[in-house]
Amino acid sequence: MAPAVPTTMDRPHFIGIGGAGMSGIAKILAQRGAKVAGSDAKDSATARALRELGATVHIGHAAGHLAEDASCVVVSSAIRAENPELAAAAERGIPVVHRSDALAALMTDARAIAVAGTHGKTTTTSMLAVSLTALGLDPSYAIGGDLAGPGTNARHGSGEIFVAEADESDRSFHKYAPEVAIILNVELDHHANYASMEEIHESFATFVGRIRPGGTLVISADHAGARELTARIAGQYDVRVVTYGEAEDADVRVLDVSPRGLTSEVTALLDGREVTFGVSVPGRHYAHNAVAALAAGTALGVPTDELAAALGEFTGVGRRLQLKGEANGVQVIDSYAHHPTEMTADLEAIRGAAAGSRVLVVFQPHLFSRTQELGTEMGTALALADASVVLDIYPAREDPIPGVTSAMIIDAARAAGADVRHETTMAAVPEAIAGMARPGDLVLTMGAGDVTDLGPKILARLND
């Protein structure tokens, strides 16, 4: 039987309902019996999936889309005050609920695992959702990407466990009160909201303080920012801290990560026993994500050996080194990496998994503020590829910043010895790649924007 829907969310209207975070909450509410409605800038597979669940999805934003009987309006931090539906809600006195508050309400009565960190949240949350489902525990989950198996980013389950991706970008993860929390890494990002590493550490410390008394924090022992956070919060909270990684002092020790083509095998030492299991995506960082998932599930009482075996059921998540297809001997892979650390990790993973292959990258920078702060590092990361095509910056929620362009990345890449070219239009990319690629090459479409749409178009051009 579905838990009761909070009264204010029994007839919710979502502005931007097609977004990764918003759509997940909308799906769970619809599955719990709420009368869900919303709007999005364009039609999509996500919008169609919501309609199949009974939701009303309008395309475009207009005050008239807000139903007379709407009980609340759900927004994310990306929704601007001048949005006509938000303005209509204010005029009519309809409560406005932030996405994080809505998700927190859905998790209230569950045994929640919240996955946080600058990188790797979606993959780790997905690993837990898939493995716990494979064990018959029927968890609920809300993830920032679509699982390759179920093909969805959220589900209401009948079990007591709720797995959620905890977003630090706007401090919304302060709203959650999980029984178990994972912190994968701690780095400076989201520069429009955080001015310094000090603010980042304060924000993550606040998140740790939200763990339920007697709960567990699973945190990296290898990542410098995570280690500093562990030191800062020592003794402050009624929380058991479990560290994981390759560091000798890690509570859960990663002993070995062995590449197996585009997969890997990881061996970890947990509670004095070695556990070996497969990971369906390549790279050391994904193996570490799997070990974090193993430690978190074990902390919740899931048998270690059963969970390790179930983690092998994970077949990936959309946009995380996702193979889109092959044409004329060229494989096209999609990567969500948009921060230099992620870019480097994915490129190193592909290098290790496909030794001897040339790696070509189509990179679309994401956000002006991120490019302003990290453009040089992005360019340096691209030097790991054999050749790259760099697109203009994908603005998402931001307005342009004078002087901040893709040229910052291109100049840094060339200074690092990279072979890189600039394309101002997406339409020109398939032809450009067709002129560069040869059989045996790997092409990565990389970035958090709509660069993902290029994969099928590149494959079609390579097939010509």
C-alpha positions in Angstrom: 0.0 0.0 0.0 1.4 3.4 -1.0 2.2 5.8 1.9 -0.1 8.7 2.1 0.6 11.7 0.0 1.1 14.9 2.0 -2.0 17.1 1.7 -0.1 19.9 0.1 1.2 17.6 -2.6 -2.0 15.7 -3.5 -2.5 17.9 -6.5 1.0 19.3 -7.3 2.0 21.4 -10.3 5.6 21.1 -11.3 7.3 23.9 -13.2 10.1 22.3 -15.2 8.5 18.8 -14.7 10.8 17.3 -17.3 14.0 17.9 -15.4 15.9 15.0 -13.9 15.2 15.9 -10.3 11.7 17.3 -10.8 10.5 14.4 -12.9 11.6 11.8 -10.4 9.5 13.4 -7.6 6.5 13.8 -10.0 6.7 10.1 -10.9 6.8 8.9 -7.3 3.8 11.2 -6.4 1.9 9.9 -9.4 2.6 6.3 -8.4 1.4 7.1 -4.9 -1.9 8.4 -6.3 -1.4 12.2 -6.4 -3.0 14.1 -9.3 0.2 15.4 -10.9 0.4 18.2 -13.4 3.2 20.4 -14.7 4.9 22.2 -17.6 8.2 22.0 -19.4 9.9 24.0 -22.1 9.8 21.2 -24.6 8.3 17.8 -25.1 10.5 14.8 -24.3 10.5 11.1 -23.5 10.3 12.1 -19.8 7.2 14.1 -20.4 5.7 11.1 -22.3 6.5 8.8 -19.5 4.8 11.1 -17.0 1.7 11.2 -19.1 1.7 7.4 -19.1 1.5 7.6 -15.3 -1.5 9.8 -15.6 0.2 13.2 -15.2 -0.9 16.3 -17.2 2.2 17.8 -18.9 1.9 21.1 -20.7 4.6 22.3 -23.1 5.7 25.9 -22.6 5.1 28.1 -19.6 1.8 30.0 -19.2 -0.3 31.1 -16.2 -3.3 29.2 -17.7 -1.5 25.9 -17.2 -1.8 26.2 -13.4 -5.1 24.3 -12.6 -7.7 25.9 -10.4 -7.4 23.0 -7.9 -3.6 22.9 -7.6 -2.6 22.3 -4.0 1.0 23.5 -4.5 3.6 24.5 -7.0 6.9 22.6 -7.0 10.0 24.5 -8.2 13.7 23.9 -8.4 16.4 26.6 -7.9 16.5 27.0 -11.7 13.0 28.5 -11.9 13.1 32.3 -12.1 10.8 34.6 -10.3 9.3 36.0 -13.5 8.0 32.5 -14.6 4.3 33.1 -15.4 3.1 30.0 -13.5 5.1 31.0 -10.4 3.7 34.5 -10.6 0.2 33.0 -10.9 0.7 30.9 -7.8 1.8 34.0 -5.9 -1.3 35.9 -7.0 -3.6 33.0 -6.0 -1.9 32.2 -2.7 -1.0 28.7 -3.8 1.9 27.3 -1.6 5.3 27.1 -3.4 7.4 24.0 -2.4 11.0 23.6 -3.3 12.0 20.3 -5.0 14.1 19.3 -2.0 11.3 19.8 0.5 9.0 17.7 -1.7 11.6 14.9 -1.8 12.3 15.2 1.9 8.5 14.7 2.6 8.5 11.5 0.4 11.4 10.1 2.5 10.0 10.9 5.9 8.9 7.4 7.0 11.5 5.5 5.0 14.9 4.1 5.9 16.7 6.6 3.7 20.1 6.4 2.0 21.2 9.9 0.7 24.1 10.0 -1.7 26.2 13.2 -1.8 29.4 14.4 -3.3 30.7 16.6 -6.0 31.0 13.7 -8.5 29.5 10.3 -8.8 26.1 10.8 -7.1 23.9 9.5 -9.9 26.0 6.4 -10.6 26.2 5.4 -6.9 22.5 6.0 -6.2 21.8 4.0 -9.3 24.0 1.1 -8.2 22.1 1.0 -4.9 18.7 1.2 -6.5 19.5 -1.7 -8.9 21.2 -4.0 -6.4 18.5 -3.5 -3.7 15.8 -4.2 -6.3 17.6 -7.3 -7.5 17.6 -8.6 -3.9 13.8 -8.2 -3.8 13.8 -5.3 -1.3 11.7 -3.2 -3.7 13.2 0.2 -2.7 11.9 3.6 -3.7 14.5 5.8 -5.5 15.0 9.2 -6.9 18.0 9.6 -9.2 19.4 12.3 -11.4 19.6 10.0 -14.5 17.8 7.1 -16.1 18.8 3.6 -15.2 19.9 1.5 -18.2 17.8 -1.4 -17.1 14.4 0.0 -15.9 14.9 3.1 -18.0 13.6 5.5 -15.4 15.1 7.9 -12.8 12.5 7.2 -10.0 10.1 4.7 -8.7 7.8 4.2 -5.7 8.6 0.8 -4.1 6.8 -1.2 -1.5 9.9 -1.7 0.6 11.1 0.3 3.6 14.3 1.7 1.9 14.4 4.9 -0.1 17.6 5.8 -2.0 18.0 9.4 -3.1 20.6 11.5 -4.8 21.4 14.4 -2.5 22.2 17.6 -4.5 24.7 20.0 -2.9 24.6 22.6 -5.7 22.0 24.8 -4.0 22.4 23.4 -0.5 19.1 21.6 -0.9 20.6 18.4 0.6 20.3 20.1 4.0 16.6 19.2 3.9 17.1 15.5 4.1 17.4 13.3 7.3 18.8 10.0 6.1 19.7 7.0 8.2 22.7 6.4 6.0 24.6 9.1 4.0 27.4 8.7 1.5 29.9 11.4 0.7 31.9 10.4 -2.3 34.2 13.5 -2.6 34.3 17.2 -1.7 35.4 19.7 -4.3 34.7 23.3 -5.2 32.0 23.5 -7.8 28.8 25.4 -8.4 30.6 28.7 -8.2 27.4 30.8 -8.5 26.4 29.4 -5.0 29.8 28.7 -3.3 32.6 31.3 -3.1 35.2 29.0 -1.4 36.2 25.6 -0.2 35.4 26.8 3.3 31.7 27.3 2.3 31.7 23.9 0.6 33.0 22.2 3.8 30.5 24.1 5.9 27.7 22.9 3.6 28.7 19.3 3.7 29.2 19.4 7.5 25.6 20.7 7.8 24.5 17.7 5.7 26.3 15.3 8.0 24.5 16.9 10.9 21.2 16.0 9.3 21.9 12.2 9.5 19.6 10.6 12.0 21.1 10.0 15.5 22.8 6.6 15.5 23.0 6.6 11.7 26.0 6.0 9.5 28.2 8.2 7.3 30.1 6.4 4.5 32.9 8.7 3.2 35.9 8.5 1.0 39.3 7.9 2.7 41.2 8.8 -0.5 39.8 12.2 -1.5 41.6 15.1 0.2 38.4 17.2 0.6 36.5 14.2 2.1 39.4 13.5 4.5 39.4 17.1 5.7 35.6 17.0 6.2 36.0 13.8 8.2 38.5 15.5 10.4 36.3 18.6 10.8 33.2 16.6 11.9 35.0 14.2 14.2 33.1 13.8 17.5 30.5 16.4 16.6 27.6 14.1 15.8 26.0 10.9 17.0 27.0 9.2 13.7 29.1 6.2 13.0 31.7 7.1 10.4 32.8 4.4 7.9 35.6 5.4 5.5 36.3 3.5 2.3 39.1 3.6 -0.4 42.6 2.6 -1.1 44.1 4.4 1.8 45.7 2.1 4.4 43.6 3.5 7.2 40.3 3.0 5.3 37.6 1.0 7.2 36.5 -0.6 4.0 39.7 -1.1 1.9 39.7 -1.2 -1.9 42.4 -3.8 -2.5 42.3 -4.2 -6.3 40.5 -2.8 -9.4 41.2 -4.9 -12.5 40.0 -3.7 -15.9 37.9 -6.2 -17.9 37.4 -4.3 -21.2 34.6 -1.8 -20.7 33.9 -3.4 -17.2 36.1 -4.0 -14.2 36.4 -6.3 -11.2 36.9 -4.9 -7.7 38.1 -6.6 -4.5 37.4 -4.9 -1.2 38.2 -5.8 2.4 35.1 -5.3 4.6 34.8 -6.5 8.2 37.9 -8.5 7.9 36.8 -10.4 4.7 37.7 -10.0 1.1 34.7 -9.5 -1.2 35.2 -9.6 -5.0 32.5 -8.5 -7.5 32.0 -7.1 -11.0 31.3 -3.5 -12.0 29.7 -3.0 -15.4 31.4 0.3 -16.2 35.2 0.8 -16.6 37.4 3.0 -14.4 38.7 3.2 -10.9 36.3 5.9 -9.8 33.2 3.7 -10.7 34.7 0.8 -8.8 35.1 3.1 -5.8 31.4 4.2 -6.2 30.4 0.5 -6.0 32.4 0.0 -2.8 30.7 3.0 -1.3 27.3 1.5 -2.2 28.4 -1.8 -0.7 29.4 -0.1 2.6 26.2 1.9 2.7 23.9 -1.1 2.1 25.8 -3.2 4.6 25.3 -0.4 7.2 21.6 -0.6 6.6 21.7 -4.3 7.3 21.8 -5.8 3.8 24.0 -9.0 3.8 27.4 -8.1 2.3 27.8 -11.1 0.0 24.3 -10.8 -1.3 24.7 -7.1 -2.0 28.1 -7.6 -3.6 26.6 -10.1 -6.0 23.6 -7.9 -6.7 25.9 -4.9 -7.6 26.9 -7.0 -10.6 23.4 -6.6 -11.9 24.0 -2.9 -12.4 24.2 -2.3 -16.2 24.9 1.4 -16.1 23.0 4.7 -16.1 22.3 7.1 -19.0 25.2 9.4 -19.9 27.7 7.7 -17.6 30.1 6.2 -20.2 27.0 4.9 -22.0 27.7 3.1 -25.3 25.4 4.7 -27.9 26.4 2.4 -30.8 29.0 1.5 -33.3 29.4 2.5 -37.0 32.1 1.6 -39.4 34.3 0.3 -36.6 33.9 3.5 -34.5 32.2 3.3 -31.1 30.3 6.4 -29.8 30.1 6.7 -26.0 28.2 9.4 -24.0 29.7 11.0 -20.9 28.0 13.4 -18.5 31.4 14.7 -17.3 31.5 18.5 -17.1 33.9 19.1 -14.2 37.7 18.7 -14.9 37.9 15.9 -12.3 35.1 14.0 -14.0 36.5 14.6 -17.4 39.9 13.3 -16.4 38.4 10.2 -14.7 36.3 9.3 -17.7 39.1 9.8 -20.2 41.5 7.7 -18.0 38.9 5.0 -17.7 38.4 4.8 -21.4 42.1 4.8 -22.0 42.5 1.9 -19.6 39.6 0.0 -21.0 40.5 0.4 -24.7 44.2 0.5 -24.8 45.5 1.1 -28.3 42.4 2.9 -29.5 42.3 6.6 -30.4 40.0 8.7 -28.3 38.1 11.6 -29.9 36.1 13.9 -27.7 33.2 16.3 -28.5 33.1 18.5 -25.4 30.4 21.0 -24.6 31.3 23.3 -21.6 28.4 23.6 -19.0 27.8 26.9 -17.3 29.6 30.2 -17.7 30.5 30.4 -14.0 32.1 26.9 -14.1 34.0 27.8 -17.3 35.2 31.0 -15.7 36.7 29.2 -12.7 37.8 25.9 -14.2 38.2 26.5 -18.0 42.0 26.0 -17.8 41.6 22.7 -16.0 39.0 21.6 -18.6 41.5 22.3 -21.3 44.2 20.4 -19.5 41.9 17.4 -19.2 41.2 17.4 -22.9 44.9 16.8 -23.5 44.2 13.2 -22.5 42.3 12.8 -25.8 43.9 12.3 -29.2 41.8 15.1 -30.6 38.8 17.1 -29.5 36.0 19.3 -30.8 34.9 22.0 -28.4 31.4 23.6 -28.6 30.2 26.9 -27.3 29.1 27.0 -23.6 25.8 25.5 -22.7 24.2 28.2 -20.5 21.5 26.2 -18.7 20.2 28.5 -16.0 22.9 31.2 -16.4 23.2 34.5 -18.3 26.5 35.0 -20.2 29.5 36.4 -18.4 31.4 39.0 -20.4 34.7 37.5 -21.7 33.9 33.9 -20.7 33.8 31.7 -23.8 35.0 28.3 -25.0 38.2 30.0 -26.2 39.4 29.8 -22.5 39.3 26.0 -22.7 40.6 25.8 -26.3 43.7 28.0 -25.4 44.4 25.9 -22.3 44.1 22.7 -24.2 46.5 23.8 -26.9 48.9 25.0 -24.3 48.8 21.5 -22.9 49.6 20.1 -26.3 46.1 19.0 -27.3 44.8 18.7 -30.8 41.6 20.7 -30.5 39.2 22.6 -32.8 36.2 24.8 -32.2 32.7 24.3 -33.7 30.1 27.0 -33.1 27.1 24.9 -34.2 26.0 21.4 -33.2 25.0 20.7 -36.8 28.7 20.8 -38.0 29.9 18.2 -35.5 28.9 14.9 -37.2 30.7 16.0 -40.4 33.8 17.1 -38.4 33.9 13.8 -36.6 33.4 11.8 -39.8 36.5 13.6 -41.2 38.6 12.7 -38.1 37.5 9.2 -37.1 38.8 5.9 -38.5 38.0 2.3 -37.6 39.0 1.4 -34.0 38.5 4.9 -32.7 36.3 5.8 -29.7 34.2 9.0 -29.8 33.1 10.5 -26.5 30.3 13.1 -26.5 31.0 14.9 -23.2 29.2 17.4 -21.1 26.0 18.0 -19.1 24.1 19.9 -21.8 22.4 18.8 -25.0 25.7 17.4 -26.5 24.2 14.0 -25.7 21.9 14.5 -28.7 24.9 14.3 -31.0 25.6 10.6 -30.5 22.9 9.2 -32.9 23.7 11.9 -35.4 27.4 11.1 -35.4 26.6 7.4 -35.8 24.3 8.1 -38.7 26.9 10.2 -40.5 29.6 7.5 -39.9 27.2 5.0 -41.5 26.9 7.1 -44.7 
